[in-house]
Amino acid sequence: MVYAEVLVALQPQDQPYEYRYRPLEEPDWTRLPGWRHVTKDEWESVQWQRAHCVKNIKQLREVMGDLLDDSFYADLERDQAERATMSMLVPPQMLNTMVPDRVPSTEAFYADPVRKYMLPVFSDRRTDWPSHPLATRDSLHEQEMWVAEGLTHRYPTKVLAELVPTCPQYCGHCTRMDLVGNSTPQVTKLRFGSKPQSRWDAMLDYLRSHPQVRDVVVSGGDVANVPWPRLEAFVRALLDIENIRDIRLASKALMGLPQHWLQDDVRAGMERLARIANERGVMIAIHTHVNTAQSVTPLVAKAAKAMLATGIRDVRNQGVLLRGVNDSAQQLLDLCFALLDGATITPYYFYMCDMIPFSEHWRVSLRQAQQLQHDILGYLPGFATPRIVCDVPYVGKRWVHQVAHYDTTLGISYWKKNYRTGIERPGDDALDRTYEYYDPIDTLPPEGQAWWREHASRNLEEAGRRQAAASRDASRRQLALDVR
């Protein structure tokens, strides 16, 4: 009797989050008027997918027919003209995961989380603070740390190799909006000056001459936009460098265009690379970028499992924490379990959205990120519990609970680091000073918002430095009080 009572007491229905295994489903693309007659063979063809990407409003209308009101298209057109930092490019696979369970209505399309970051509209953006006053095009200062064109050396043992400035899909919140994709009315994109092979050779030369580097993230853009023979040749060259022990291939297309990773030549090529890597004790992994559970479909799972079957080390997910998209524990846990249970993809990181222009409506405060990290602990296996991280300019990834000081009134957090980037030298104060990060202003209390309104339009940089110093002192005093 006592045992039965204990069992009743341990029932899961009173938990903040209730786990249920949910089989994956591929949304029915024929529910959309423009794809009513598309066959399964066409849908699973990467050539068909690439040829039918939605690149403009006219093409979106052709797919959606009369399901969406004209007001939505006007809203989208205004955003493209006045706010968008990324041009429109949405593969059918990804568009099909918007309102996946029914024929979309205008209201449902507006509310859809995938739509919110892949097809942002003007009314999504904030009108009071569309951009943070300290937002910058290259918010992580990656180009300042180029040691060869496109090769960022920010961490002591790791580099980022940007092979191409294009992707099969363009996310509205892209942190590399300064370089990646086509120019928009707001952003004239930078362009690589050298030819691809010359750039890649320079990257390899740098890695051969710097034995302290062991870890290369091969990215862009997206490696799915590199012709496979050329990508395989670059990775083969990395495998020939003795000091390289980790290679990570970055591709949102594993989710947005899984058909690419299911091609016979790609699978065979990955098997060749995995075999050589395993012989040499090098780990190859694929890192993808999934932000919502509804994006994880059977085709995504098939592609991830196909890659694991080649013998690579892992497939991991690096999502971005986005307000209105995945900013609740329920949404994050649903996503993590869909990745883990359905697709054998390891949840790895959730990055706070970076401080690029026109991103304030997506960003969350550090305080909320800390709360979300707390709320998702204990449900997932430890190895698959993602860390929520803040990518601090001139610092790098920091777990949200690693903050040194935090002024919640002004939304300024202060961070320290234990290594120098490629642009810092012994004798400077890089390891002693603190570095600032800023919450979205609309999330601050009234007095904090008032301070930013007063200083946002005049001498903000100098005022920010003065206020940062005063704020740092205030947070230290508060920390001392908390300790007591």
C-alpha positions in Angstrom: 0.0 0.0 0.0 2.8 2.4 0.9 4.6 1.4 -2.3 1.5 2.2 -4.4 1.1 5.6 -2.7 4.7 6.4 -3.6 4.1 5.5 -7.2 1.1 7.8 -7.4 3.2 10.6 -5.9 5.8 10.2 -8.6 3.5 10.5 -11.5 4.8 13.0 -14.2 1.8 15.1 -14.8 2.7 17.7 -12.2 6.2 18.3 -13.6 6.9 21.7 -15.3 7.6 19.7 -18.5 6.1 16.4 -19.4 8.1 14.3 -21.8 6.3 12.3 -24.5 8.0 10.5 -27.4 6.7 12.0 -30.6 7.3 10.3 -34.0 8.5 12.6 -36.7 6.2 13.5 -39.6 7.0 15.0 -43.0 4.5 17.8 -43.6 2.3 17.3 -46.7 3.7 19.7 -49.3 0.7 19.2 -51.6 -1.4 21.2 -49.1 0.2 24.3 -50.6 -1.4 25.3 -54.0 1.9 25.7 -55.9 3.1 22.2 -55.0 -0.2 20.4 -55.3 1.2 18.1 -58.1 4.8 17.7 -56.9 5.8 14.0 -56.7 7.7 12.3 -53.9 10.6 11.8 -56.3 10.7 15.5 -57.1 10.5 16.5 -53.5 13.4 14.3 -52.6 15.6 15.6 -55.4 18.1 18.2 -54.4 18.1 19.6 -57.9 14.3 20.2 -57.7 14.7 21.7 -54.3 17.4 24.1 -55.3 15.5 25.1 -58.5 12.3 25.9 -56.6 13.7 27.9 -53.7 11.6 31.0 -52.9 13.7 34.1 -53.7 11.1 36.8 -53.9 7.5 37.7 -53.2 6.3 36.7 -56.6 7.6 33.1 -56.1 6.1 33.0 -52.6 2.7 34.0 -54.1 3.0 31.2 -56.6 3.5 28.6 -53.8 0.9 29.9 -51.4 -1.8 30.8 -53.9 -4.6 32.7 -52.3 -3.9 31.4 -48.8 -2.3 34.6 -47.6 -3.9 38.1 -47.6 -2.3 40.8 -49.7 -1.5 42.6 -46.5 1.1 40.0 -45.6 2.9 40.4 -48.9 2.9 44.2 -48.4 4.3 43.7 -44.9 7.1 41.4 -46.3 7.8 43.8 -49.2 8.3 46.7 -46.8 10.6 44.7 -44.6 12.7 43.7 -47.6 12.9 47.4 -48.6 13.5 49.0 -45.1 14.8 46.4 -42.6 16.0 43.1 -43.9 19.8 42.5 -43.6 19.4 39.2 -45.6 17.9 38.6 -49.0 15.1 36.1 -49.4 16.1 32.5 -50.0 13.9 29.7 -48.6 14.2 26.1 -49.9 10.9 24.2 -50.3 11.9 21.8 -47.5 12.0 24.7 -45.1 9.0 26.6 -46.3 7.0 23.3 -46.0 7.7 23.3 -42.2 5.8 26.6 -41.7 2.4 25.8 -40.3 3.2 22.1 -40.9 0.0 20.5 -39.6 -2.7 22.2 -41.7 -3.4 24.5 -44.7 -1.9 27.9 -43.6 -4.1 30.9 -43.0 -2.7 34.4 -42.9 -3.0 34.4 -39.1 -1.3 31.1 -38.7 1.5 32.1 -41.1 2.2 35.2 -39.1 2.4 33.3 -35.9 4.6 30.5 -37.2 8.1 30.4 -35.5 10.0 29.3 -38.6 8.4 32.0 -40.7 9.4 34.6 -38.0 13.1 34.1 -38.7 13.1 32.9 -42.3 10.6 35.4 -43.7 10.6 38.3 -41.3 8.1 41.1 -42.0 8.1 44.7 -41.1 5.5 44.3 -38.4 7.7 41.8 -36.6 10.4 44.4 -35.9 10.3 46.8 -33.0 9.5 50.4 -33.8 11.0 51.8 -30.6 14.3 50.0 -30.8 14.6 48.1 -34.2 18.4 48.0 -33.6 20.4 48.4 -30.4 22.4 51.6 -30.5 25.6 49.6 -30.3 24.7 47.0 -32.9 27.3 46.5 -35.6 27.5 44.7 -39.0 30.3 42.4 -37.9 29.2 42.1 -34.3 31.8 39.5 -33.3 34.6 41.4 -35.0 35.6 38.2 -36.9 37.1 40.1 -39.8 39.5 41.9 -37.5 40.8 38.5 -36.5 41.4 37.2 -40.0 44.8 35.7 -40.3 44.1 34.9 -43.9 41.1 36.1 -45.9 38.2 34.3 -44.4 40.2 32.5 -41.7 39.3 33.8 -38.2 41.7 32.9 -35.3 39.8 33.9 -32.2 40.5 31.0 -29.8 44.0 29.7 -29.0 43.5 26.2 -30.5 40.6 26.8 -32.9 39.9 28.6 -36.2 36.9 29.4 -38.3 37.4 28.8 -42.1 34.7 30.6 -44.1 35.0 28.8 -47.5 32.0 30.5 -49.3 29.8 33.6 -48.6 26.6 31.8 -49.6 24.1 29.4 -48.2 21.2 27.2 -49.6 18.9 29.4 -47.3 19.2 32.8 -45.7 18.2 33.2 -42.0 17.0 36.7 -41.1 19.1 36.8 -38.0 22.4 35.7 -39.6 25.3 36.8 -37.5 27.5 37.0 -40.7 25.0 39.3 -42.5 28.0 41.6 -43.2 29.5 39.1 -45.7 27.0 36.3 -46.4 24.3 36.5 -49.1 23.2 39.1 -51.6 23.1 42.8 -50.8 19.9 44.3 -49.5 18.7 48.0 -49.6 20.1 48.3 -46.1 23.3 46.3 -46.4 25.9 46.4 -49.2 27.7 43.1 -48.5 31.4 42.8 -48.4 33.1 40.4 -50.8 36.1 38.2 -50.7 38.9 39.8 -52.8 40.8 36.6 -53.7 39.6 33.7 -55.8 38.4 30.7 -53.7 41.3 28.4 -54.3 43.8 31.1 -53.5 42.0 31.9 -50.2 41.8 28.2 -49.3 45.5 27.6 -50.0 46.4 30.6 -47.8 44.2 29.1 -45.0 46.0 25.8 -45.3 49.4 27.4 -45.3 48.6 29.2 -42.1 47.4 26.0 -40.4 50.6 24.2 -41.5 52.7 26.9 -39.9 50.8 27.2 -36.7 50.9 23.9 -34.8 49.0 25.3 -31.8 45.8 25.0 -33.9 44.1 21.7 -33.6 40.4 22.4 -34.4 38.9 23.8 -37.6 35.3 24.8 -38.1 34.7 24.7 -41.9 31.9 27.0 -42.6 30.8 30.1 -44.6 28.1 30.5 -45.5 27.3 26.9 -45.6 29.5 24.0 -46.8 26.6 22.6 -48.7 27.2 25.3 -51.2 30.7 24.1 -51.9 30.8 21.6 -54.8 31.5 18.3 -53.2 34.8 17.5 -54.9 36.3 20.8 -53.8 35.0 20.4 -50.2 36.4 16.9 -50.0 39.7 18.1 -51.3 39.9 20.9 -48.7 39.0 18.5 -45.9 41.6 15.9 -47.2 44.2 18.7 -47.1 43.2 19.4 -43.4 43.6 15.7 -42.6 47.2 15.8 -44.0 48.1 18.5 -41.4 49.5 16.7 -38.4 48.3 19.2 -35.7 44.6 19.1 -36.9 42.6 16.8 -34.7 39.1 18.1 -34.9 37.2 19.1 -38.1 33.6 20.4 -37.9 31.5 21.0 -41.0 28.9 23.6 -40.5 25.7 23.2 -42.5 22.2 24.4 -41.7 21.3 22.6 -44.9 21.3 19.3 -43.0 17.9 20.6 -41.9 17.0 23.2 -44.6 18.1 21.0 -47.5 18.6 17.4 -46.3 18.4 16.2 -49.9 21.9 17.6 -50.4 23.4 15.3 -47.7 21.5 12.3 -49.1 23.2 12.4 -52.5 25.2 9.3 -53.4 28.4 11.2 -54.1 28.2 13.2 -50.8 27.6 10.0 -48.8 30.4 8.2 -50.6 32.7 11.1 -50.1 32.0 11.4 -46.4 32.7 7.7 -46.1 36.2 8.3 -47.6 36.9 11.2 -45.3 35.6 9.4 -42.3 37.8 6.4 -43.1 41.0 8.5 -43.4 40.0 10.5 -40.3 39.5 7.4 -38.2 42.9 5.9 -39.4 44.6 9.1 -38.3 42.8 9.7 -35.1 41.0 12.8 -36.3 37.4 13.5 -35.4 35.0 14.8 -38.0 31.5 16.1 -37.0 28.7 18.0 -38.7 27.2 21.0 -36.9 23.8 22.0 -38.1 21.4 24.8 -37.0 17.8 23.9 -36.0 15.7 26.3 -34.0 12.3 24.6 -33.7 11.0 21.1 -33.2 8.7 21.3 -36.3 11.8 21.6 -38.5 12.9 18.1 -37.6 11.3 15.9 -40.1 11.9 12.3 -41.3 14.1 13.6 -44.2 16.2 15.5 -41.7 16.5 12.4 -39.6 17.4 10.3 -42.6 20.2 12.7 -43.6 21.6 12.9 -40.1 21.6 9.1 -39.8 23.2 8.7 -43.3 26.0 11.0 -42.2 26.5 9.0 -39.0 26.6 5.8 -41.0 29.6 7.1 -42.9 31.7 6.8 -39.7 32.0 10.4 -38.7 32.1 11.2 -35.0 28.8 13.1 -34.4 26.1 15.3 -35.7 25.4 18.2 -33.4 23.0 21.1 -33.3 23.8 24.8 -32.6 20.6 26.7 -32.4 20.0 30.3 -31.8 17.8 31.6 -28.9 15.2 33.8 -30.6 12.4 35.7 -28.9 9.1 34.6 -30.3 10.6 31.5 -31.8 12.0 29.2 -29.1 12.2 31.4 -25.9 10.4 29.0 -23.6 11.6 25.9 -21.8 8.8 23.9 -23.5 10.0 24.9 -26.9 13.6 24.2 -26.2 13.0 20.8 -24.7 10.6 19.8 -27.5 13.3 20.7 -29.9 16.0 18.9 -28.0 14.0 15.7 -27.8 13.0 15.8 -31.4 16.7 16.1 -32.4 17.8 13.4 -30.0 14.9 10.9 -30.2 14.0 11.4 -33.8 17.1 12.3 -35.7 20.1 11.2 -33.4 21.4 14.8 -33.5 23.0 15.9 -30.3 21.8 19.2 -28.8 25.0 21.2 -28.3 24.6 25.0 -28.0 21.9 27.6 -28.1 23.5 31.0 -28.8 22.0 34.2 -27.8 21.2 36.2 -30.9 24.0 38.5 -31.8 23.9 42.3 -31.8 23.4 42.9 -35.5 21.2 45.7 -36.9 17.5 45.2 -36.8 17.6 42.2 -34.5 16.2 43.6 -31.2 12.9 41.9 -31.6 14.7 38.5 -31.7 17.1 39.0 -28.9 16.5 38.0 -25.2 18.0 39.4 -22.1 20.9 37.6 -20.3 18.5 37.2 -17.3 16.0 35.3 -19.4 18.7 33.1 -21.0 20.0 32.2 -17.5 16.4 31.3 -16.5 16.0 29.1 -19.6 19.2 27.3 -18.9 18.0 26.6 -15.4 14.6 25.4 -16.6 15.9 22.9 -19.1 18.3 21.2 -16.8 17.5 17.7 -15.5 15.3 16.5 -18.4 17.9 15.5 -21.0 20.9 13.2 -20.6 23.9 15.2 -19.5 25.7 14.7 -22.8 22.7 16.1 -24.7 21.9 19.0 -22.4 22.7 22.1 -24.5 24.6 25.0 -23.0 23.1 28.5 -23.6 25.9 30.8 -24.5 26.5 34.4 -25.1 29.1 35.1 -27.8 30.7 38.2 -26.3 32.6 40.5 -28.7 36.4 40.1 -28.5 35.8 37.2 -26.0 33.9 34.3 -27.6 31.4 31.8 -26.3 30.6 32.2 -22.6 28.1 30.1 -20.7 25.4 32.5 -19.6 26.1 31.8 -15.9 29.8 32.8 -16.4 29.0 36.5 -16.3 31.4 38.4 -14.0 29.0 41.3 -13.2 25.6 42.2 -14.5 23.7 45.5 -14.2 20.1 44.5 -14.9 18.9 48.1 -14.8 20.9 49.2 -17.8 21.2 45.7 -19.3 25.0 45.7 -19.3 26.8 42.4 -18.6 30.5 42.2 -18.0 32.7 39.3 -19.0 36.3 38.1 -18.6 38.4 35.8 -20.6 41.4 33.5 -20.1 43.0 33.7 -23.6 44.1 36.3 -26.2 42.6 36.5 -29.7 44.8 36.8 -32.7 44.8 40.6 -32.5 46.0 40.8 -28.9 49.5 40.5 -27.6 51.3 39.8 -24.3 51.6 43.0 -22.2 48.1 44.3 -23.0 45.2 44.1 -20.6 43.2 41.6 -22.5 43.1 39.1 -19.7 42.5 41.6 -16.9 39.8 43.9 -18.3 36.1 43.2 -18.7 34.1 43.1 -21.9 30.5 44.4 -22.3 27.4 42.8 -23.7 24.0 44.5 -23.9 20.4 43.4 -23.3 17.6 44.5 -25.6 16.5 47.9 -24.3 12.8 47.1 -24.4 13.4 44.4 -21.7 14.9 46.9 -19.2 13.1 48.6 -16.4 11.8 52.2 -17.1 14.9 53.9 -15.6 17.2 51.8 -17.8 15.2 52.5 -20.9 15.2 56.2 -20.0 19.0 56.2 -19.8 19.3 54.7 -23.3 16.8 57.1 -24.8 18.8 60.0 -23.4 22.2 58.8 -24.7 21.3 56.8 -27.8 21.5 59.7 -30.2 24.4 61.7 -28.9 27.9 60.8 -27.9 26.7 57.3 -27.2 30.1 55.6 -27.4 31.8 57.8 -24.8 28.7 57.9 -22.6 28.6 54.1 -22.9 32.2 53.8 -21.7 31.5 56.1 -18.7 28.3 54.4 -17.8 29.8 51.0 -18.2 32.5 51.9 -15.7 29.9 53.2 -13.2 27.6 50.3 -13.8 30.5 47.8 -13.3 31.2 49.4 -9.9 27.5 49.3 -8.9 27.3 45.6 -9.9 30.4 44.8 -7.8 28.9 46.6 -4.8 25.7 44.6 -5.3 27.7 41.4 -5.6 29.4 42.2 -2.3 26.0 42.7 -0.7 24.7 39.4 -2.1 27.7 37.5 -0.8 27.1 39.0 2.7 
